[in-house]
Amino acid sequence: MTGRLHEWLSRAATDPVFRFSARGLDCTISVAEPGTNPGSGAALQLGPDPQLCPGAKGDITLSAGAEVWDRVLSPLPPPGYHSFGALLRKSDGPVISGDPVLMAQSLAALERLIELARPDATPFGGFGFPHDPATVVGQRRQITGPGGHRATLHWLEAGEGTPVVFLHTAGADARQFQHQVADTELQAKHRLLAFDMPWHGLSSGQDDCETTADYLLTEAAYLGWVSAFIESVVGGPVILVGCSMGAAIAMAMAAHRPDLLRGVIALEAPLRSPGRKSDLLTDARVANGLHNPAYVRAMLGPACPQRQRDEACAIYAQARPGVYMGDLHYYSEEYDGAALAPAIRDGAVKIELLTGSYDYSASPENTRSLARLLDPAKVTFTEMEGLGHFPMIEDPDRFRDHVLPALARLETP
């Protein structure tokens, strides 16, 4: 096993993405097996020219038995062994130690390191469905939202027919659904719209405020903006497709504004998701443009095309500081699926729950717990094998195999 660990870290030392992610760092990462001879582990000194340092004591250490490293180093690791973020949360995974701020500063390098444990990245072979981004139009309109607050909202739109509105995840924007909106087969029967919440993507802030120092998303505000967009732009009930934070508010819409819905497709919807908010998401000691994309990279399916994995993360590198953390106030601290369940169960809105097998923020079992509280006659749960927390962008082709049947079920009387 020691030889495999050395080979892994040697590969990282020469990897251009790892080296870029480690720029400015001056620390050592070590991986080892407990109980082996001192000096038998592998360590990597980060800096301008990362170097393998066999046996060196790490500032950040990952220690695990051979059976754990076998899973991490496998071509397709099982859920929980596929990323640094997943390993941190795995009770039977490596023992990981290090200063929390240092690990946050090093997170992009650490996630790339675990990515390199499986050296054969899945190539991108193009889209396996009719896909034309030139058909997608970006639009902007000033909209009056909750409490009379104003914002100029941006959205992507294409197609005609049954309206489908897509809601992005915390800290991201409508580009997460650009490939679904560009699906010309979907466009033939659906009016597809994906909008940016205020302070996200190309939307303005609220009431001419463009700073985010005090930004904090609440359920009431989120419900208000989603309702305002549907009423002002669409003009009638929609199929609402939301992911993560967007799935949470889609469930809240089913409970509180069923009059605006034809159905809900909730991607990665938890019963609850505590512990996702971290002050290190907005910390002057941490490069948010490197850290925050790495924070979400941990939840991607390991076999998804590398181009799509990188595209999913790039959106997070461009978000305004503080927006991701402010969104997680709602998603991780306020949202409670159990509190919404009675109203949804007693209502008429049909719900499709789709969750990726590699998601630990809203794990399949977490979503199953939510589904158990709903009316089985009006809810369908599907675990999406091989996908993670951002299925619509990390692997649009594989996601399409799940979302098309879900749309068909919702549109069947």
Helices and strands as residue ranges (DSSP letters): H 2-14, H 16-21, E 28-32, E 42-45, E 51-52, E 60-63, H 66-72, H 84-88, E 95-97, H 100-105, H 107-115, G 133-135, E 137-144, G 146-148, E 150-158, E 162-167, G 174-177, H 178-181, H 184-187, E 190-195, H 219-229, I 230-234, E 238-243, H 245-256, G 258-260, E 261-267, G 279-281, H 288-297, H 306-317, H 323-328, I 329-334, H 337-346, E 351-356, H 364-371, E 379-384, H 391-394, H 396-411
